[in-house]
Amino acid sequence: MTDLKLENTKAQMRKGVLELCVLSIIAKEAAYPTDIINQLKEARMIVVEGTIYPLLNRLKDADLLDYSWQESKSGPPRKYYKITSSGLEFLDSLMETWGDLNKAVKHSQLNIQNNEQNS
């Protein structure tokens, strides 16, 4: 039962930072979904197409991303996503929130370590 709760919590944590990671990748340069997935995998954040495409559509509908079609050397044209100015502002806010959350977690970890040392 505990393993199931742990895996569920891990999945929720990954889901919570996925938007931040995807926007960060696309902020560097326009990106094709498969390239985004590969970069996430390199960072040990495993994501499948069934997760990434709905997220990209949601971000596009929120005017945080836009896309353009580009010819492909190996098949049909590909949809490349790029971040909008609204998306950059949103990403900046997410990064600020991430920084705050990271500080809070580090503070909590220090409290745990201090309690263990004082025990």
Secondary structure, 3 states (H helix, E strand, C coil): CHHHHHHHHHHHHHHHHHHHHHHHHHHHCCECHHHHHHHHHHCCCCCCHHHHHHHHHHHHHCCCEEEEEEEECCEEEEEEEEECHHHHHHHHHHHHHHHHHHHHHHHHHHHHHHHHHHC
